[in-house]
Structure formats: structure tokens, C-alpha cells
Amino acid sequence: MAKGTSKNAKVKDAKAAAESKVWTKVIKAVRSPKSGAYTFKEAIVHKDKVQEYMNQK
């Protein structure tokens, strides 16, 4: 017998799925001033703020 899901659980999951689509994982390569090697900074940023994050120093 299959496990049933309630209507409230489906609505909650749909809202969470819709909200999660506005966030983006951004990976930025940053050069170390001491060694010259690259390191990578990762962040979860709202899709409207990606350019602001990339322009930060």
C-alpha cells in the first residue's frame, strides 16, 4: 500500500520549490596576494544580487 501525502504537505513543498528557484550558488576565483594562487569562494546569493557579489573585492 502506498503512503499518501496530505494536501498541506504538497502546498508547502510547492512554495519551498518556488522560493528556492530565486537563489543561485556563485563560485568566485580569488587570487591570493601572498602566493599568487587562486582560491575559490562559494556563496548562495539571491539571483538579483549576483552581479553585486561578483563586483565585490
N, C-alpha and C positions, 0 to 999 in steps of 0.2 A: 504494500500500500504506500503510495507516495505521500510525502509530507506536504501539507498545504501551507500556504503563506497567507497572512492576513492582508487585507486591503491597506491598512495603515503602514505595514512594512514596505509594500510596493511603492506607496506615495513617498515615504521617507527616502527610499533608495533612489527614486527618480529625482528628487530635489537635490540629494547629495551628488548624483551624477551630473546634473546640470550645473551645479556650483563648481564642481571640480574642473570643468572644462575652461574656466577663466584663469586657471593657474598654469604656469609654464616652468619647467626646470631649465635653468640657464647655467651653462658651464663657460667660465671665462678663464682664458690663459693669462697669467700674470707673471711677468719676468722679475726674478729676484735681483735687486740692485747689487747685492754682495757677490753672488756666484754667477749670475747671468743665466741660471737655469730657469726653466718655466715650471710653475706650479699651477694647479687648476683650482679655482674657487667655484663651488656649486651653490646655487640658491634656488628656492622656489619663489617665483615672483608673479604678481598679477600681470596678465597679458598686456595691460595698458602701461605698465611701468618697466617693461623690458629695456627700452632704449635708455631710460634714466639710469638703470642699473649698469648697462654696458658703458655708459659715458663716465661713470664714477672712477676715481683713481684709487 
